[in-house]
């Protein structure tokens, strides 16, 4: 399997770049966006396996951004991160267009496991 390509979107600069760095140490190929405009631009020029999106972004919600990105990459797996999501909501996300919802502060091991599970959920990537 080639490197897993992840798009990280959060307006908290320190968080998004720290997550990006930590995932790169684990062998992922990552891009980071601090807003929805940059996220959409990156999604239009790169193919991603997973997008990790903050639910509370300026200008648009994470859910709205998910819908916009899914117009560009319909099969992209979405993982939300937020301080406003229960574990129960996260595990029920597949039917709502997203794969998982993780609670901040994000534990890198949990994020890593969620990304791997999302990638393995692609039929052609099993």
MMTF fields as JSON, N, C-alpha, C and O atoms, coordinates in Angstrom:
{
  "mmtfVersion": "1.0.0",
  "mmtfProducer": "UNKNOWN",
  "numBonds": 503,
  "numAtoms": 504,
  "numGroups": 126,
  "numChains": 1,
  "numModels": 1,
  "chainsPerModel": [1],
  "groupsPerChain": [126],
  "chainIdList": ["A"],
  "bondAtomList": [4, 2, 8, 6, 12, 10, 16, 14, 20, 18, 24, 22, 28, 26, 32, 30, 36, 34, 40, 38, 44, 42, 48, 46, 52, 50, 56, 54, 60, 58, 64, 62, 68, 66, 72, 70, 76, 74, 80, 78, 84, 82, 88, 86, 92, 90, 96, 94, 100, 98, 104, 102, 108, 106, 112, 110, 116, 114, 120, 118, 124, 122, 128, 126, 132, 130, 136, 134, 140, 138, 144, 142, 148, 146, 152, 150, 156, 154, 160, 158, 164, 162, 168, 166, 172, 170, 176, 174, 180, 178, 184, 182, 188, 186, 192, 190, 196, 194, 200, 198, 204, 202, 208, 206, 212, 210, 216, 214, 220, 218, 224, 222, 228, 226, 232, 230, 236, 234, 240, 238, 244, 242, 248, 246, 252, 250, 256, 254, 260, 258, 264, 262, 268, 266, 272, 270, 276, 274, 280, 278, 284, 282, 288, 286, 292, 290, 296, 294, 300, 298, 304, 302, 308, 306, 312, 310, 316, 314, 320, 318, 324, 322, 328, 326, 332, 330, 336, 334, 340, 338, 344, 342, 348, 346, 352, 350, 356, 354, 360, 358, 364, 362, 368, 366, 372, 370, 376, 374, 380, 378, 384, 382, 388, 386, 392, 390, 396, 394, 400, 398, 404, 402, 408, 406, 412, 410, 416, 414, 420, 418, 424, 422, 428, 426, 432, 430, 436, 434, 440, 438, 444, 442, 448, 446, 452, 450, 456, 454, 460, 458, 464, 462, 468, 466, 472, 470, 476, 474, 480, 478, 484, 482, 488, 486, 492, 490, 496, 494, 500, 498],
  "bondOrderList": [1, 1, 1, 1, 1, 1, 1, 1, 1, 1, 1, 1, 1, 1, 1, 1, 1, 1, 1, 1, 1, 1, 1, 1, 1, 1, 1, 1, 1, 1, 1, 1, 1, 1, 1, 1, 1, 1, 1, 1, 1, 1, 1, 1, 1, 1, 1, 1, 1, 1, 1, 1, 1, 1, 1, 1, 1, 1, 1, 1, 1, 1, 1, 1, 1, 1, 1, 1, 1, 1, 1, 1, 1, 1, 1, 1, 1, 1, 1, 1, 1, 1, 1, 1, 1, 1, 1, 1, 1, 1, 1, 1, 1, 1, 1, 1, 1, 1, 1, 1, 1, 1, 1, 1, 1, 1, 1, 1, 1, 1, 1, 1, 1, 1, 1, 1, 1, 1, 1, 1, 1, 1, 1, 1, 1],
  "groupList": [{"groupName": "UNK", "atomNameList": ["N", "CA", "C", "O"], "elementList": ["N", "C", "C", "O"], "formalChargeList": [0, 0, 0, 0], "bondAtomList": [1, 0, 2, 1, 3, 2], "bondOrderList": [1, 1, 2], "singleLetterCode": "X", "chemCompType": "L-PEPTIDE LINKING"}],
  "groupTypeList": [0, 0, 0, 0, 0, 0, 0, 0, 0, 0, 0, 0, 0, 0, 0, 0, 0, 0, 0, 0, 0, 0, 0, 0, 0, 0, 0, 0, 0, 0, 0, 0, 0, 0, 0, 0, 0, 0, 0, 0, 0, 0, 0, 0, 0, 0, 0, 0, 0, 0, 0, 0, 0, 0, 0, 0, 0, 0, 0, 0, 0, 0, 0, 0, 0, 0, 0, 0, 0, 0, 0, 0, 0, 0, 0, 0, 0, 0, 0, 0, 0, 0, 0, 0, 0, 0, 0, 0, 0, 0, 0, 0, 0, 0, 0, 0, 0, 0, 0, 0, 0, 0, 0, 0, 0, 0, 0, 0, 0, 0, 0, 0, 0, 0, 0, 0, 0, 0, 0, 0, 0, 0, 0, 0, 0, 0],
  "groupIdList": [1, 2, 3, 4, 5, 6, 7, 8, 9, 10, 11, 12, 13, 14, 15, 16, 17, 18, 19, 20, 21, 22, 23, 24, 25, 26, 27, 28, 29, 30, 31, 32, 33, 34, 35, 36, 37, 38, 39, 40, 41, 42, 43, 44, 45, 46, 47, 48, 49, 50, 51, 52, 53, 54, 55, 56, 57, 58, 59, 60, 61, 62, 63, 64, 65, 66, 67, 68, 69, 70, 71, 72, 73, 74, 75, 76, 77, 78, 79, 80, 81, 82, 83, 84, 85, 86, 87, 88, 89, 90, 91, 92, 93, 94, 95, 96, 97, 98, 99, 100, 101, 102, 103, 104, 105, 106, 107, 108, 109, 110, 111, 112, 113, 114, 115, 116, 117, 118, 119, 120, 121, 122, 123, 124, 125, 126],
  "secStructList": [7, 7, 7, 7, 3, 3, 3, 3, 3, 7, 1, 7, 2, 2, 2, 2, 2, 2, 2, 2, 2, 2, 2, 2, 2, 6, 6, 7, 3, 3, 3, 3, 3, 1, 1, 2, 2, 2, 2, 2, 2, 2, 2, 2, 2, 1, 7, 7, 1, 3, 3, 3, 3, 3, 1, 1, 7, 1, 1, 1, 7, 2, 2, 2, 2, 2, 2, 2, 2, 2, 2, 2, 1, 6, 6, 7, 3, 3, 3, 3, 3, 3, 1, 1, 7, 7, 2, 2, 2, 2, 2, 6, 4, 4, 4, 4, 6, 7, 1, 3, 3, 3, 3, 1, 1, 7, 7, 2, 2, 2, 2, 2, 2, 2, 2, 2, 2, 2, 2, 2, 6, 1, 4, 4, 4, 7],
  "xCoordList": [0.841, 0.0, 0.887, 1.887, 0.507, 1.262, 0.963, 0.099, 1.696, 1.475, 0.039, -0.558, -0.503, -1.853, -1.802, -1.004, -2.666, -2.699, -3.837, -4.999, -3.495, -4.463, -4.49, -3.448, -5.704, -5.912, -6.405, -7.42, -5.695, -6.06, -6.579, -5.932, -7.76, -8.358, -8.777, -9.646, -8.139, -8.483, -7.941, -6.85, -8.684, -8.223, -7.222, -6.674, -6.986, -5.966, -4.626, -4.332, -3.83, -2.594, -1.656, -1.15, -1.43, -0.507, -0.994, -0.202, -2.286, -2.846, -2.699, -2.214, -3.109, -3.101, -1.678, -1.462, -0.722, 0.649, 1.312, 2.158, 0.939, 1.442, 0.903, 1.656, -0.397, -0.969, -0.32, -0.01, -0.118, 0.512, 1.908, 2.259, 2.679, 4.035, 4.019, 4.803, 3.136, 3.057, 2.626, 3.124, 1.703, 1.268, 2.367, 2.523, 3.12, 4.243, 5.288, 5.866, 5.532, 6.461, 5.997, 6.813, 4.686, 4.118, 3.965, 3.36, 4.505, 4.53, 3.408, 3.295, 2.566, 1.499, 2.019, 2.999, 1.36, 1.607, 0.483, -0.684, 0.8, -0.238, -0.146, 0.929, -1.302, -1.411, -2.282, -3.172, -2.021, -2.781, -3.393, -2.767, -4.636, -5.333, -5.894, -6.386, -5.812, -6.302, -7.706, -8.278, -8.265, -9.606, -10.231, -9.565, -11.512, -12.248, -11.793, -11.785, -11.417, -10.967, -9.716, -9.639, -8.738, -7.513, -7.799, -7.203, -8.703, -9.048, -9.652, -9.293, -10.555, -11.18, -10.163, -10.207, -9.261, -8.211, -7.343, -7.063, -6.922, -6.092, -6.846, -6.274, -8.125, -8.923, -9.144, -9.373, -9.077, -9.28, -8.016, -8.095, -6.858, -5.611, -4.901, -3.93, -5.364, -4.745, -5.811, -6.956, -5.422, -6.305, -5.945, -4.782, -6.947, -6.737, -7.481, -8.501, -6.95, -7.631, -8.608, -9.704, -8.187, -8.956, -8.792, -7.715, -9.884, -9.813, -10.227, -11.25, -9.427, -9.715, -10.081, -9.248, -11.346, -11.897, -12.46, -13.192, -12.11, -12.707, -14.164, -14.462, -15.059, -16.474, -16.764, -17.688, -15.974, -16.215, -15.126, -14.057, -15.425, -14.512, -15.13, -16.352, -14.304, -14.871, -15.503, -15.038, -16.518, -17.223, -18.17, -19.34, -17.696, -18.56, -18.352, -17.301, -19.347, -19.173, -18.368, -18.238, -17.839, -17.146, -18.062, -17.63, -19.328, -20.291, -20.522, -20.629, -20.6, -20.747, -19.498, -19.594, -18.334, -17.087, -17.049, -16.609, -17.503, -17.544, -18.374, -17.954, -19.535, -20.402, -19.707, -19.807, -19.008, -18.302, -17.153, -16.953, -16.405, -15.287, -15.788, -15.165, -16.921, -17.472, -17.95, -18.067, -18.228, -18.529, -17.281, -17.365, -16.134, -14.859, -14.343, -13.9, -14.405, -13.925, -15.022, -14.991, -15.987, -17.167, -16.882, -17.64, -15.822, -15.54, -14.601, -14.254, -14.191, -13.253, -13.849, -14.998, -13.074, -13.506, -13.236, -12.154, -14.236, -14.146, -14.131, -14.95, -13.185, -13.134, -13.256, -12.457, -14.259, -14.392, -13.634, -13.493, -13.144, -12.568, -13.21, -13.397, -13.539, -14.23, -14.247, -13.969, -14.566, -14.799, -16.276, -16.692, -17.07, -18.525, -19.149, -20.146, -18.599, -19.087, -18.943, -17.94, -19.931, -19.834, -19.25, -19.284, -18.715, -18.203, -19.291, -19.031, -20.513, -21.64, -21.898, -22.145, -21.842, -22.025, -20.941, -21.219, -19.726, -18.612, -18.76, -18.533, -19.131, -19.23, -20.454, -20.548, -21.395, -22.59, -22.488, -23.484, -21.32, -21.182, -21.227, -21.497, -20.972, -20.87, -22.148, -22.065, -23.295, -24.547, -24.849, -25.78, -24.079, -24.306, -23.272, -23.191, -22.491, -21.524, -20.108, -19.177, -19.93, -18.577, -18.241, -19.131, -16.962, -16.513, -16.429, -16.792, -15.949, -15.738, -15.761, -15.639, -15.917, -15.868, -15.041, -15.421, -13.925, -12.998, -13.027, -13.163, -12.897, -12.994, -11.614, -10.642, -11.557, -10.326, -10.197, -11.221, -9.024, -7.763, -7.573, -7.837, -7.113, -6.951, -5.732, -4.639, -5.932, -4.809, -4.326, -5.113, -3.048, -2.503, -2.734, -2.972, -2.668, -2.907, -4.342, -4.577, -5.294, -6.706, -6.91, -7.604, -6.314, -6.417, -5.79, -6.367, -4.633, -3.941, -4.844, -5.007, -5.422, -6.297, -7.527, -7.953, -8.102, -9.281, -8.951, -9.734, -7.812, -7.397, -7.188, -7.651, -6.497, -6.266, -7.599, -7.794, -8.513, -9.828, -10.583, -11.239, -10.496, -11.17, -10.607, -11.361, -9.297, -8.662, -9.038, -9.319, -9.042, -9.387, -10.863, -11.244, -11.688, -13.107, -13.373, -14.468, -12.379, -12.516, -12.51, -11.581, -13.492, -13.516, -12.262, -11.753, -11.758, -10.581, -9.274, -8.24, -9.273, -8.038, -7.887, -6.933, -8.809, -8.739, -7.627, -7.406],
  "yCoordList": [-1.176, 0.0, 1.241, 1.3, 2.247, 3.491, 4.3, 3.946, 5.384, 6.238, 6.714, 7.054, 6.736, 7.239, 8.766, 9.392, 9.352, 10.801, 11.399, 11.027, 12.329, 12.899, 14.42, 15.075, 14.964, 16.402, 16.762, 16.237, 17.651, 18.116, 19.543, 20.4, 19.804, 21.133, 21.581, 20.976, 22.657, 23.233, 24.65, 24.905, 25.573, 26.953, 27.187, 28.282, 26.18, 26.268, 25.843, 24.654, 26.829, 26.578, 25.603, 24.664, 25.824, 24.959, 23.504, 22.579, 23.314, 21.966, 21.278, 20.148, 21.942, 21.29, 20.945, 19.886, 21.807, 21.517, 20.481, 19.709, 20.461, 19.413, 18.046, 17.074, 17.971, 16.702, 16.261, 15.084, 17.208, 16.903, 16.306, 15.287, 16.948, 16.467, 15.075, 14.206, 14.867, 13.57, 12.458, 11.336, 12.768, 11.761, 11.478, 10.345, 12.504, 12.292, 11.367, 10.529, 11.516, 10.616, 9.167, 8.247, 8.965, 7.62, 7.155, 6.113, 7.913, 7.476, 7.97, 7.529, 8.879, 9.434, 10.601, 11.249, 10.857, 12.038, 13.012, 12.701, 14.173, 15.087, 16.466, 16.939, 17.086, 18.502, 19.125, 18.471, 20.389, 21.08, 22.349, 23.064, 22.613, 23.835, 24.484, 23.803, 25.814, 26.557, 27.105, 27.708, 26.902, 27.4, 26.598, 25.792, 26.829, 26.05, 26.356, 25.464, 27.593, 27.962, 27.17, 26.598, 27.138, 26.38, 24.882, 24.179, 24.397, 22.973, 22.595, 21.568, 23.409, 23.13, 23.21, 22.411, 24.163, 24.276, 23.018, 22.456, 22.583, 21.378, 20.141, 19.293, 20.038, 18.877, 18.859, 17.796, 20.012, 20.052, 19.704, 19.398, 19.747, 19.441, 18.181, 17.745, 17.589, 16.383, 15.331, 15.656, 14.082, 12.988, 12.586, 12.315, 12.546, 12.173, 10.886, 10.571, 10.153, 8.967, 9.363, 8.811, 10.334, 10.751, 12.257, 12.812, 12.906, 14.303, 14.353, 13.789, 15.028, 15.221, 16.695, 17.581, 16.941, 18.294, 18.689, 17.923, 19.892, 20.447, 20.798, 21.374, 20.461, 20.785, 22.277, 22.771, 23.002, 24.439, 25.233, 25.491, 25.611, 26.42, 27.801, 27.94, 28.824, 30.126, 30.072, 29.325, 30.829, 30.985, 29.834, 30.074, 28.613, 27.456, 26.42, 26.386, 25.581, 24.503, 23.384, 23.303, 22.537, 21.354, 20.47, 19.871, 20.392, 19.594, 20.183, 19.437, 21.502, 22.139, 21.917, 21.653, 22.024, 21.774, 20.331, 20.077, 19.382, 17.99, 17.849, 17.175, 18.477, 18.392, 18.964, 18.397, 20.073, 20.686, 19.813, 19.642, 19.266, 18.399, 17.127, 16.623, 16.609, 15.378, 15.6, 14.636, 16.846, 17.131, 16.968, 16.62, 17.22, 17.099, 15.663, 15.119, 15.053, 13.685, 12.901, 12.791, 12.357, 11.735, 10.577, 10.362, 9.846, 8.673, 8.957, 8.05, 10.207, 10.574, 10.274, 10.622, 9.633, 9.362, 10.596, 11.18, 10.977, 12.171, 11.763, 10.961, 12.33, 12.189, 13.603, 14.482, 13.811, 15.103, 15.088, 14.049, 16.268, 16.436, 17.673, 18.693, 17.554, 18.649, 18.438, 17.342, 19.465, 19.361, 19.155, 19.158, 18.974, 18.946, 17.705, 17.815, 16.551, 15.308, 14.195, 14.122, 13.341, 12.213, 11.008, 10.945, 10.058, 8.826, 8.115, 7.541, 8.153, 7.503, 8.131, 7.414, 9.463, 10.142, 9.734, 9.514, 9.636, 9.305, 7.964, 7.839, 6.973, 5.629, 5.425, 4.417, 6.367, 6.258, 7.132, 7.315, 7.668, 8.645, 8.128, 8.898, 6.853, 6.332, 6.612, 6.974, 6.458, 6.707, 8.182, 8.522, 9.061, 10.493, 11.165, 12.392, 10.378, 10.934, 11.031, 11.276, 10.843, 10.884, 9.543, 8.757, 9.299, 8.014, 7.985, 6.989, 9.08, 9.096, 10.526, 11.47, 10.683, 11.989, 11.824, 11.079, 12.514, 12.383, 13.646, 14.758, 13.451, 14.555, 15.159, 14.446, 16.491, 17.204, 17.233, 17.272, 17.218, 17.142, 15.751, 14.729, 15.752, 14.517, 13.757, 14.313, 12.503, 11.614, 11.029, 10.457, 11.17, 10.788, 9.304, 8.942, 8.449, 7.023, 6.763, 5.916, 7.481, 7.321, 7.835, 7.2, 8.975, 9.511, 8.541, 8.269, 8.029, 7.058, 5.851, 5.433, 5.301, 4.122, 4.444, 3.618, 5.617, 6.006, 6.176, 5.766, 6.771, 6.934, 5.576, 5.345, 4.676, 3.332, 2.623, 2.011, 2.694, 2.057, 2.648, 1.917, 3.963, 4.61, 4.107, 3.804, 4.018, 3.536, 2.078, 1.702, 1.27, -0.142, -0.324, -1.38, 0.678, 0.566, 0.751, 0.452, 1.24, 1.306, -0.124, -0.869, -0.538, -1.917, -2.314, -3.419, -1.431, -1.766, -1.697, -2.094, -1.206, -1.055, -2.08, -2.012, -3.039, -4.043, -5.028, -5.954],
  "zCoordList": [0.0, 0.0, 0.0, 0.716, -0.821, -0.85, 0.41, 1.213, 0.554, 1.727, 1.784, 0.763, 2.973, 3.182, 3.142, 3.839, 2.314, 2.11, 2.943, 2.773, 3.846, 4.793, 4.659, 4.62, 4.59, 4.637, 6.031, 6.486, 6.706, 8.046, 7.943, 7.34, 8.537, 8.455, 9.852, 10.48, 10.328, 11.625, 11.652, 11.142, 12.239, 12.31, 13.447, 13.574, 14.257, 15.303, 14.698, 14.579, 14.323, 13.587, 14.297, 13.682, 15.572, 16.309, 16.31, 16.13, 16.512, 16.53, 15.186, 15.12, 14.115, 12.809, 12.363, 11.774, 12.628, 12.215, 13.129, 12.677, 14.392, 15.287, 14.865, 14.794, 14.586, 14.115, 12.811, 12.628, 11.915, 10.632, 10.846, 10.252, 11.688, 11.975, 12.609, 12.226, 13.569, 14.252, 13.296, 13.381, 12.388, 11.404, 10.38, 9.926, 10.021, 9.104, 9.727, 9.036, 11.031, 11.727, 11.64, 11.689, 11.511, 11.422, 9.975, 9.721, 9.034, 7.649, 6.762, 5.618, 7.258, 6.442, 5.611, 5.978, 4.499, 3.68, 4.023, 3.783, 4.576, 5.072, 4.433, 4.064, 4.318, 3.984, 5.066, 5.611, 5.374, 6.405, 5.832, 5.05, 6.238, 5.847, 7.104, 8.004, 7.153, 8.305, 8.094, 9.002, 6.908, 6.616, 5.485, 4.836, 5.257, 4.26, 2.837, 1.988, 2.568, 1.22, 0.848, -0.239, 1.752, 1.488, 1.401, 0.584, 2.239, 2.209, 0.863, 0.287, 0.365, -0.938, -2.074, -3.009, -1.991, -3.01, -3.018, -4.076, -1.833, -1.745, -2.233, -2.918, -1.879, -2.295, -3.802, -4.38, -4.439, -5.887, -6.673, -7.863, -6.023, -6.746, -6.249, -6.867, -5.149, -4.586, -4.307, -3.994, -4.424, -4.025, -2.603, -2.304, -1.725, -0.335, -0.025, -0.639, 0.936, 1.452, 2.556, 2.664, 3.375, 4.552, 4.741, 4.524, 5.149, 5.584, 7.05, 7.436, 7.856, 9.279, 9.434, 9.24, 9.788, 9.748, 11.113, 11.739, 11.562, 12.776, 12.481, 11.435, 13.384, 13.187, 13.273, 12.626, 14.076, 14.268, 13.557, 14.11, 12.323, 11.525, 11.314, 11.363, 11.082, 10.736, 9.338, 8.478, 9.121, 7.841, 7.505, 7.209, 7.543, 7.273, 8.365, 9.005, 8.575, 9.557, 8.933, 7.711, 9.765, 9.271, 8.435, 7.45, 8.832, 8.07, 6.684, 5.71, 6.578, 5.27, 4.419, 3.22, 5.044, 4.32, 3.821, 2.7, 4.643, 4.221, 2.939, 1.998, 2.903, 1.722, 0.493, -0.595, 0.656, -0.473, -0.961, -2.163, -0.014, -0.391, -1.063, -1.998, -0.579, -1.167, -2.604, -3.36, -2.999, -4.406, -5.26, -6.437, -4.667, -5.376, -5.326, -6.337, -4.14, -3.919, -3.19, -1.964, -3.935, -3.324, -2.365, -1.42, -2.593, -1.763, -0.6, 0.156, -0.455, 0.602, 1.976, 2.246, 2.837, 4.215, 5.066, 5.017, 5.843, 6.685, 8.151, 8.598, 8.889, 10.339, 10.902, 10.578, 11.742, 12.404, 13.718, 14.363, 14.103, 15.435, 16.039, 15.375, 17.307, 17.964, 19.465, 19.954, 20.172, 21.601, 21.902, 23.061, 20.837, 20.977, 20.356, 19.643, 20.606, 19.996, 21.019, 21.729, 21.093, 22.018, 21.29, 20.061, 22.042, 21.44, 20.658, 19.601, 21.18, 20.512, 19.144, 18.174, 19.053, 17.774, 16.789, 15.61, 17.263, 16.388, 15.718, 14.515, 16.468, 15.913, 15.033, 14.333, 15.057, 14.22, 12.976, 12.276, 12.689, 11.627, 10.214, 9.292, 10.008, 8.656, 7.867, 6.694, 8.458, 7.767, 7.553, 6.822, 8.178, 8.053, 7.153, 7.112, 6.442, 5.502, 6.031, 5.264, 7.329, 7.857, 8.511, 8.838, 8.694, 9.206, 10.726, 11.351, 11.328, 12.774, 13.276, 12.495, 14.577, 15.23, 16.501, 17.404, 16.565, 17.69, 18.541, 18.031, 19.827, 20.779, 21.043, 21.294, 20.979, 21.331, 22.842, 23.524, 23.391, 22.669, 22.058, 22.689, 20.828, 20.062, 20.567, 20.681, 20.863, 21.182, 19.865, 19.11, 19.589, 18.289, 17.986, 16.834, 19.001, 18.766, 18.313, 17.451, 18.887, 18.502, 17.08, 16.286, 16.754, 15.396, 14.399, 13.346, 14.723, 13.866, 13.599, 12.453, 14.652, 14.504, 13.671, 12.865, 13.845, 13.091, 11.605, 10.749, 11.297, 9.901, 9.25, 8.133, 9.936, 9.39, 9.161, 8.111, 10.12, 9.966, 8.78, 8.038, 8.595, 7.465, 6.143, 5.218, 6.055, 4.821, 4.56, 3.422, 5.596, 5.425, 5.061, 4.558, 5.306, 4.965, 3.468, 2.993, 2.726, 1.269, 0.74, 1.051, -0.035, -0.537, -1.295, -1.11, -2.142, -2.949, -2.182, -2.72, -0.937, -0.169, 0.929, 1.703, 1.019, 2.08, 1.792, 2.571]
}
